[in-house]
């Protein structure tokens, strides 16, 4: 029975330490500003890479940019 109590005490101490870490992290989040501005210069290469990867995916699906398939659909919807 003593070993069970000892094990439970050890687990309880571990849980209390983890809970203290979570509380600390929550307090740090509370101190952060709610509005954050984006550095456009840092964002540009990321968006360029994302658009490049999307283009590769679209091409991999067999869509050809020169067909203007998306534009044609929009034009057709406008004409209706």
C-alpha positions as CSV (number, residue, x, y, z in Angstrom):
1,X,0.0,0.0,0.0
2,X,2.9,2.3,0.8
3,X,4.3,1.9,-2.8
4,X,0.9,2.8,-4.2
5,X,0.7,6.0,-2.1
6,X,4.3,6.8,-3.0
7,X,3.6,6.3,-6.7
8,X,0.5,8.5,-6.5
9,X,2.4,11.2,-4.7
10,X,5.1,11.2,-7.4
11,X,2.5,11.4,-10.1
12,X,0.7,14.2,-8.3
13,X,3.9,16.2,-8.0
14,X,4.6,15.7,-11.8
15,X,1.1,16.8,-12.6
16,X,1.5,19.9,-10.4
17,X,4.7,20.8,-12.1
18,X,3.1,20.4,-15.6
19,X,0.1,22.5,-14.4
20,X,2.5,25.2,-13.2
21,X,4.1,25.2,-16.7
22,X,0.7,25.5,-18.4
23,X,-0.3,28.4,-16.0
24,X,3.0,30.2,-16.8
25,X,2.5,29.8,-20.6
26,X,-1.1,31.1,-20.3
27,X,0.2,34.2,-18.3
28,X,2.8,34.8,-21.0
29,X,0.0,34.7,-23.7
30,X,-2.0,37.1,-21.7
31,X,0.9,39.6,-21.8
32,X,1.3,39.4,-25.6
33,X,-0.4,42.1,-27.7
34,X,-3.6,41.0,-29.4
35,X,-2.9,42.9,-32.6
36,X,0.2,41.8,-34.5
37,X,1.4,43.4,-37.7
38,X,3.0,41.5,-40.5
39,X,6.4,42.4,-41.8
40,X,5.6,42.5,-45.5
41,X,9.2,42.1,-46.5
42,X,9.5,38.8,-44.6
43,X,6.1,37.7,-46.0
44,X,6.8,38.3,-49.7
45,X,9.2,35.3,-50.2
46,X,6.9,33.0,-48.3
47,X,3.8,34.0,-50.4
48,X,5.9,33.7,-53.6
49,X,6.9,30.2,-52.7
50,X,3.4,29.3,-51.8
51,X,2.0,30.6,-55.1
52,X,4.8,28.8,-57.0
53,X,3.9,25.5,-55.2
54,X,0.2,26.0,-56.0
55,X,1.1,26.6,-59.6
56,X,3.0,23.4,-59.7
57,X,0.1,21.5,-58.1
58,X,-2.4,23.0,-60.5
59,X,-0.1,22.0,-63.4
60,X,0.3,18.5,-62.0
61,X,-3.5,18.2,-62.1
62,X,-3.3,18.8,-65.9
63,X,-4.5,22.4,-65.9
64,X,-2.7,24.6,-68.4
65,X,-2.4,28.3,-67.6
66,X,-2.6,29.2,-71.3
67,X,-6.1,27.6,-71.5
68,X,-7.5,30.3,-69.1
69,X,-10.0,27.7,-67.9
70,X,-10.8,29.7,-64.8
71,X,-11.3,33.0,-66.7
72,X,-13.5,31.3,-69.3
73,X,-15.8,30.0,-66.6
74,X,-16.1,33.5,-65.0
75,X,-16.7,35.1,-68.4
76,X,-19.4,32.5,-69.2
77,X,-21.1,33.2,-65.8
78,X,-21.1,36.9,-66.5
79,X,-22.7,36.5,-69.9
80,X,-25.7,34.5,-68.5
